[in-house]
Amino acid sequence: MVGAFKYIKNSLVLNFIAHYFLWVIVFLISRIVFLLYHFSDVSNDSFSEIIYSIFIGLKLDFSAAVYFSAIPFLFLLLLYAFNFSFIKKMLLAYYFIVGFALGLLIFSELELYSAWGYKMHYKVLKHLANPSEVFGTASFMQIVLGFAGALIYGGGLLIISNRITGFASKFSWKEVITYFTVIPIILFIALRGGLNQIPVQVGDVFYSKNNTLNYAATNSVWYFGHSILENTSDIDESKYQFYSHEEAKSIVNDIYKCSDDSISSPLKSNRPNIVYIILESWTADLIEVLGGEKRVTPFFNSLSEEGILFTNFYASGERSDQGIATILSGFPAQPTTSIISQTSKYEKLPCVNRDFKSQGYSSLFVFGGQLNYGNIKSYLVYNQFDKLVEESDFDAEDNLHGKLGWQDEVVFPRFLSEINELKEPFFANVFTLSTHEPFDIPKNNFIDWKGEYPDYINAAYYADSCLKYFFEQAKKQEWYQNTLFILVADHGHHSHKKHDFFSPEYRKIPLLLVGDVLQDTLKGVKINVAKSQSDISASILSFMGMDNSQYIYSKNLLDTNCNSFAYYSHINGFGWVEEDGYMVYNIMTEKYLHSSSEEFEKKNSQKGKAYLQVLMDDYFRK
């Protein structure tokens, strides 16, 4: 080994090659760490398919290593020419700093992938605008793991780079000429991923039906950097163009085509009070009547017998800010961004609160955490909510305050008291919190749960008990008889059933319409066809005989004469669900990640692509 280091130090070219492959090896080790950490997700795949992820990922590793080798390329030349000790110290400092940052990225995204289903992405930077939420969500051990990994990477690169850096030979122009001619050509080829006409892309390493293997093969730095470039410059509109504008619009118009038959209102009153209860991260897997567990949400199960339950209902996006925009504005989620994070765009969206306000409704939005998350507060203020209540507005016992805010046990009583102060008719919203990581509820052993995600399961049981208290108290109020309650989740969540992040099962959430104001004949009804969060806005307005024409992506939930489908976005494409099947498309690879059948793909491929194209055209124009 000592001889090898000595041989390397006799050549400027070999010295640089050693530095370059040092980065390649680091990326390779990072891939193995990712696979080991998420081994339960790939354990059912063949050994050869798992190993293939290690080697196919080298395409991006070679490309990423070029960027990391640019500074060493310069410093090694200076060190070779002048041999000043401070040059080597600067190079070693570079390795430690960059290695530390890389380690922080690699180890922090291990748990990020578990939660969100993709590696570090530009979208994550938006959440860093609220660091208290980021650190509040992370456990102490996750923070320790991140910094330990950073120190290991930084320290390890410092030690190894120190061993391979330095020159025992005298200055040679032949070495320098080779260095400036041969090495740049090789680096350019590596940067592009070969001599192909099209440079290497993330899609080149997506090869498996198992997305964990695809992301294992993806170089984290390359993926993160590419997502930043895509989103800080103008988003590439061309990747959403599948058909001509006219053809795409025609397909979508056909999708939304309904018969002219009028639908009678399910309500006893045309001006009821409206209450939205937005349930943080409630997935269908928590709810027995939706095919989930029996013990977790017993009150929701019993409440569903008093209203209209949608058993095949899907979240449009994957984060709360996307869910809020879809629920209140009927605008479906976009793959790589959230429209309410951009003031100039969300100002062009409709919002049911403004529709209600035009009819004399008072309004309220209550949240136990910080509403600045995802720019939600700005969106709510713009849309003229009369009163906002958030974390800083509460005063309760400290043991009922978690890392991210006040528990549902505190929020629901405050919500009830705020409603009692409102002038009728009113539009009141509450956004729950206790089922958000880190699930630090006051007591965490309600259920003796032997499976995975016990903290999430117990948090859901706790949240369900808080929901029960709210309804028990609400039924005592005079306004209850004329109130429609809409219970809906903002998005799905990982559960013990371990659905793939991109699958429809992961996005399946509850929607329940309940209240004495519902027609008695509709209580206990279950609707089993595919519906989406985006359908809520137009439906509620339609129930009340109000104009809903602005909500072009929203259709009446109870109209059996309309096509039943659900669209949802994921970071690289869309999912499409109908009564007879589903498909999940990746626009980077131009392949289907999942589908119920090839026949369903062929039959419905145009619908999903045209829908995404029209949606994104609309987004870009706003």
N, C-alpha and C positions, 0 to 999 in steps of 0.2 A: 504493500500500500504506500509506504514511504517512497519507494522507487517510482511509483506511478505519479505521485504528486510532484516529484523532482522532474520527471519527464515533461509533465504539463507546464511546469514553470520555465522550461527551456524554450517555449514557443508561445508567441503572442496569439497565434491562431488557435492552438490547442487550449490555451488558457480561456479564451472567449468561448470556445465550444463547451468547455467544462461548465462555465457559468450559465450558458444557455440551457444545457441539459439538467442543470441543477433545478431550474424552474420547472422543466418538464416532469422531473421526478417528484417534485413537491405537488404538482397537480395530480399526478398519478396516485400518490399517497392519499391526497384529499378525496379522491374518488373511492378508494378502498374504505376510508373512514366513513364516508356517506353510506356505502353499501352495508357495512357492518352495523351502523346505527339504525338503519332501516331494514335490517335483514328479514324481519317478520313480514315485510311487504313483498319480498321477492323469494321467500323460502319455497313457494310452490312452483317457481320457475326452474327450468333445467339448469344444471351446472354450466353447460356450454353457453346458454343465453346470458347468464349472469356474468361469466368471464368475458363474453363479447362486449359488454358495456364498458369494460376497462380498456379494451383495445380500440374500439371504434371511437372512443372519446379522445384518442391521441390527436385526431385531426384538429380539434379545437385547442388542445394543449400546445401543439406546435405553434399554432397561430398566436395564442395568448402569450407564450414565452417570448415571442419577438418584442412585444411591447415592454415586458419586464427586463429585457436584455439591452434596451436602448441606452440606459444610463451606464451599465457596465461596459458597453461597447466604447463609449467615450472615455470613461475613467481608466480602463485598461490601457488604452492607447497612450494617455498622458503618463500613466505610471510606467509604461514600457519606455517612453522617451526620456522621462526625467527622474523616475524612481524616488520621488519625494514621499516621505512617510505620511504627510497630511492627506495626500491623494488617496492612499489606501484607507486611511481612517474615515474619510468622507464616503468611500465606497462601502465600507463595513457598516457605517451609520445608515446608509441607504438600505442595505439588506435587512437590518434590524427593524427599521421603521416600516418598510413595505411588508416585511414578513409578519410583523405584529398586526398590521392592518388586514393582511390576507388571512391570518389565523382567526382574527375576530370575525371576519366574513364567513369563513368556512364553518366555524363552530356555532356561530349564532344561527346560521341558516339550517342547521340540523333540526332544531326544534321548529323553526319557521316552516320548514317543509311539512312537518307533522301537522301543523295547524292550518296551513293554507294550500298545500298541495303543489306548490312550485317554489323554486329557489329564489334567492334575493333578486328583486326586480325593482324597476323604477317606481312602481306603485308603492313600495315599502317606504320610499323617501318621504312620501306625503304624510305617513304616520309619524315620522321622526319630527314633524312640526309640533307634535305633542309628546315630548319625551317622557312626561310623567305617565302617560298611558302605556308607552313601550316598556318602561321599567316596572310599571305596576303589573303588567300582564306577565312578565318574566318572573320565574321563581328565583330564589336566592341561589340555588344550585345551578340554574341555567346561566345566571350572570357569572358565577364562579367558573363554570365550564368554558364560557366564552373567553374570559380573560386568561384562564390557564392555557387554552389553546393558542391564544395570541402570543403569550410568552414563549410557549414551546416552539411555535413557528419562527418568531423573531429571534430567539436565542439560538435555535438550531441553524438557521440560515447564517447568522453571525459567525458561529463556530466553523461551519463548513466553508463559507466563503473566505474566511481568514486562512484556512488550510490551503486552498487552491489558488490564492491570489499572491502574486509576487513573481519576479523574474530573476533567474540565475544566469541567463545568457546575456551577451552584449547586444547592443542595438544593431538591427539588420534591416536595410531598406527592402530586401526581398520579402521579409515578414510583413512589413508595413504595406507594400504594394499588394500582396496577397490578401491582406486584411481588408483593404479598401476596394478590392475588385471581386474576389470570390465570395467573401462572407456576405456582403449586401445582397448579392444575387440569390444566395441560398436563403437568406432571411426573407426576401421578398416572396420567394416561392412558398416558404413556410407560412408566411402571413396570409397569403391567399388560399392556402390549403391545397396547393398543387398547381398544375399548369392548365387546369380547366378554364373555360371561358368565364364561368361564373365563380366568384370567390366562395370559400367555405361559409356555410350558414348553419344556424342551430339545427335546422331541419335535417341536415346531413347526418346527425348522430341519433336521430329519433328512429328507432328500428323495431321497437317492441310494442305489444298491446298493453304491457305493464308500464305505466308512466314513471314509476319509481326507477326502473331501469333506464328509461330515456333521460331522466334528469340526472341519474348517476353518470351517464355518459357525457353530459353537458358540462363543459368547463364553467365553473361558477363565476369567475372574473369576466370571461368573455360574454357570458349571458347577461350579467349585471351591466357591464359596460355597453353592450349592444342595446339593451332596453333603455338606458339613459339617453343614448344618441337618438333612438327612435322617438322618444317622448319629449325631449327638450328642443329638438328641431321640429319642424312640421311633421305630424304623423303621416306616414306614407299612405295616402288615400288609395293608391292603386291596388294594394293588397286586398281591399274590400270590393273591388270591381270584378264581378263575375259575368255580368251581362250588360247590355246597353241600359241606359237609365230608363228608357221607355219599357223595355221588356221586364226589368226588375220590378218597376212600379206596377205593371199589369199583373204580374204574378202575385204580389202582395195584396193588391186590390181584390183579386179572386179569393185569397185566403180569408179576407175579412168580410166577404160578401155574405149577407144574411137575407132571409126572406122578409117580406114586408109585414108579416104577422105581428101584431102588437103584443107586447108582453105585459100582463097585469102586474101591478106593484105587489111585492110581498109584504108591504107595510100597511098597518091600520091607519097611519097618519102620513100626510105628505110633508110635514115639517117636524120630524122627530129630532130629538137630540141625538148627536152622533158621537160615539166614543171609540177611538182607536186604541187598542192595547197591543203594542208592538213588542213581541216576545223575543228577547235577545237569544239568538242561536238555538231556538227550539227546532229540533229536527223531528220528522215523523217517527223516528226510531224510539222516541221517548213516550209515545202515545199509543196505548193499546188499540183504540178504535181506528188507528191508522196503520195497524200492523206492527206496532212497537211493543214495548214491554208493558206488562200488566201493572206493576207496582209503582211506577215512577210518577205518573201524573193522574192519580185517581179522580181529582176534582174536575180536571178538564174532560176526562172521559164521561163523567156524569153530566157535566154542563152541555156536552154535545147532544144529549138527548132532548135538550130544550130549544135547539136551534137548527140551522142548516150547516151541515159539515161537508167540506170539500175534501174528498179522500185521495185525490190525484192532483195535488196543487204544488206549484214549484216556485222557488225563489228565482228572481231574475238575475241576481248577481251573487257575489261571494263576500261582500263586506257591508257594514251597516250603512255607510253613506250611499251606496248604490241602492240598498233596500229602501231607504227613506225616499229617495227620488222617485223610485218606481211606485211606492205605495201612495205618496201624496201627489205626484205629478203624472203618473201613468206612463213615464218614459223608461223603456227597458234599459238594462245595464249594458255598458259597452265593454269590450274585452280588456283594454289596457288602461282605462281611465275612468273617472267618475265625473259626471257632468256638473254636480253641485260643488265641485272644487273650483269651478271656473265661473266667476261672477258674470262675465259677459255672455255666457251661454245659458246659465240657469234662469237669467232674467227673461229669457224667451220661452220658458216652459210655462204651461198652465199649472195651477195648483188648486186643489179642492178647497183649501181654506179661503181663497179669494172668491170662489164661487159661492161658498156659504156666507161669506161676509156680505156679498151683494144682496143676500136674502135676510139680512139682519141678525146673523149668528154672531155670538161672542166666541172667543177661541182661547185655547190653552194648550201648552206643551210642557210636560214634566219629565225630567230625566235626573236620575241620581248621580250621574257623572258630569263630565265637562262637555258642553254642547259644541265647543270649538273643534272637537274631533271631526275630521273629514269635512270641515267647513259647514257643518250642519247648522250652526247658530246663525251664520250669515244668511243662509238659505231661508231659514224660518223667519228671521227678521224682515227680509225682503218681501216675503209672502204674507206679511201683515198679521202674524199671530199676536193677539192682544197681550198675552202674558206668557213669559218663559220662566220656568223654574228649573234650576240646575244645582249642581253640587254645593256651591257657595251659599245657596239660599236656604239650606237645611240647618236645623239645630237639633241634634239628637245625641244619644249616647255613643261614645267613641267605639265601643265594641260592635256597633252596628254599621261601622264605616270600614269598607274594604280598601284595597289598594287603588281601585279605580273609582270609588265613590260609595254612595249610600246603598245599603241592601234594600231589596224589594219590601222587606218588613217595615221599613221606614217610608219608602216611596209611595206605596199604595195608600196608607192613611193620609199622607199629605195630598195626594192626588184627589182623594175623596173630599177633603176639606176645601181644596181649591175649587172643585166642581160646585160645591154647595154655595160658593160665593159668586158663581157665574149667573148672568142673566140668560134665561131661556128664550129661544132655543140656543143651544151651544154645540160647539165642536171641540171636544177635549181629547187630548192625546197623552198617553204615558208610554215611555220607552223603558223597559225593565233592564236590569243590570246583573243580577246575581248569577245568571247562567253564562257570564263572560269569564274567560280565564282571568285571574288564577283561581276562581271558584272559592274564594276565602269567606264563605258564609259562616255565621256564628257557630253553627254545629254542623259537623260533616259526617255523621254516621247514622243518618235516618234509616238507611237501607244497608243491610249486610250484603254488599255487592261483591261477588267473587270474580267478576269479569274485568275487562279493561275499562278505563275511564271512570273509576269509582267517584272521583271528585265531581265530574260533570253530571253523573247520574244523581248524586245526592243534592247537588245544586238545583237540579231540575225538580226534584221532589220538594225541596224547600220553596222554590219559586211557585210551584203549584199550590202549596199551602198558603202562601201570601195572596195568590189570586183568589183562593177560596174565601179568605177573610174579606177581601175587597167586595166580592159579590154578596156575601152575607150582609155587609153593612150597606151596600148600594141599594139592595132590595127594600131597605127600610126608608129610603128617601122618596120624597114626593115625585121627583123627576123621573124615577126609574121606569114607570109605566109607559112613558113616551120616549124611551131611549133605545136606540139600536147600538149594540156592541159589536165591534169587528175585532176579533182576535187573530193576529197573523204574526208569523215570525219574520225577522228581517233577512235572515239567511240560514243555511243549514250549518252542520257541524260534524266533525268526526265523532263516531260512536263506536260502541262495542261490535257493531256489525261490519265495521271496516270497509265501507263502500269506497270505491275509487273516487278521488276528488272530483273527477270530471263526469262521473256517472249521474244519471237522473236520480238515483236513490239518495245520493248525497244532497241533492238540491230539493228533495221533497220535504215540504213543511206544512204546518197546519194552517187552515183558514176556517174560522167558525163565525157565523152570523147568529147572534142570539139576542133575546130581549122580549119583553112583553109586547112590544110594538109590532112584532112579527105576526103575520096571519097564523092562527092556531093550526091550520091544516099543514103548515110547513115545518112545524116543530118536530124534530127527530128525523128530518129528511137528510139523506146522504146523496151527494152528487159525485159520481165516480169518473167522469170524463176529465181529460187534462185541462187545467186552468192555470193562470199565471198571476203573479202579483200585479202586473200591469193592467189586469182586468178590473181591479177594485174600483178605481176612480170613476170610470164611466158607469159602472154598475150602480154605485151609491147615488150618483146624480140622477140616473135613469129611474131608480126606485122612487125618487122624490119629484119626478116630473120636470127636472131641470135640464137645461141644455148641456150635452156632453160632447159636442162635435169637436172641441179642441183636443180631445183625448183620442188621437187617431190610432194609437197602439192598444187601445183598451176596448174590450167588448163586454156585453152584458153577461154576467156570470150565470144567469138563469135562462138565457135565450137558447133554447134547444135547436133553433133554426140557423145558428151560426156554427162555423167550423170550430171544433174543439182542439186546441193545441196549446203547447207551452214552449216558448223560446227561453233559453237562458244563455248567458255569456260565460266564457271562461277565459283565462289569460291569453290563450292563443286561438280562440275561435268561439264556437257556439254549440249548444245542445238543442235538440228539437224532439219534442215528445207529442205523440198522438195516442189515441185509444188503442191502436193496433201495433204500436212499436215506438222505437226511438233511435236516434243517431247522434253521435258526438263528433264534430268535425274540427280538425286542426288546420288552420290556414297556412301555417308555416310549412308543414309537410305535404299539404294538399291531400291528406288521407283522413279516413275515419278512424278515430281512436276506439270507439265502441259503436255497436249498432245491434238492434235486435235481430236483423237479418239483412242480407244483401238485397233482397227484394224490397225491403223498406227503404234502404238507401236509394235505390234506383227510382222508386216511386216518389220520394219526397226530397231528394237532393236539391232540386231547384227552389223549393219553398224556403228551406233554411238559408241557403246562400243569398237568395233575393231579399229575404227579410233582413239579414245582416247588412247587405249593401244599402238598402233603403234607409235603415236606421242610421248607419254611419254617414251616409250622404246628408241626412237631416242634421246629425250632430255637427258635421263640418260646416254646414251653412249657418248654424246658429251663432 
